[in-house]
Amino acid sequence: MTCPSTSTSTTRLESLYQTWLTLRPTSPPSHFAAFGAFFSPSCTAWLKSMREWDLPSIGRTAIISAVETNIQTSHIEERVVQSLLESADGRTVVCEMRNRLNVLGYRLENYFETAVVRVYGCRSPIVGVVQTVTGRGPYTDAAAKREFEYAIWLVFFYTLG
């Protein structure tokens, strides 16, 4: 089952999983490189387990290496999308799945997985606050004030829920 959306983020997530479904321990390096091409050269990804949240894969090469390692013990045989949530701007996608995995030859049915994809995170509001508070940073005073005010608005907006 595929993710039922036409947004760029959802389409890319679907394409990533279609590529991931083809990976096996015997896959040639070009298949792993095709998987890695979905990630920017400097991105951060958590492809293992939430227990390893403090050890993300940083950069495309590390992501490919992590997947090559993981594929040695388990791979996805079937993927069934249970739900798909997408932000209005299409920059964040949450896809809940019920997969069938092959773990060293043993089939693990109903392996529930949630993929959360955040396409871009701009640090400008953080830099603006740091500059406003410390007086050091790359912005002009006016730009720093705008970023600071935007960051305060975000905190206020999300606090109101």
Buried (B, 14 or more C-beta within 10 A) or exposed (E): EBBEBEBEBBBBBBBBBEBBBEBEEEBEEEBBEBBBEBBEEEBEBBBBEEEEEEEBBEBBEBBBBBBBEBBEEBBBBBBEBEEBEBEEEBBBBBBBBBBBBBEEEEEEEEBEEEBEBEBEEEEBBEBBBBBBEEEEBEBEEEBBBBBBBBBBEEEEEEEEE
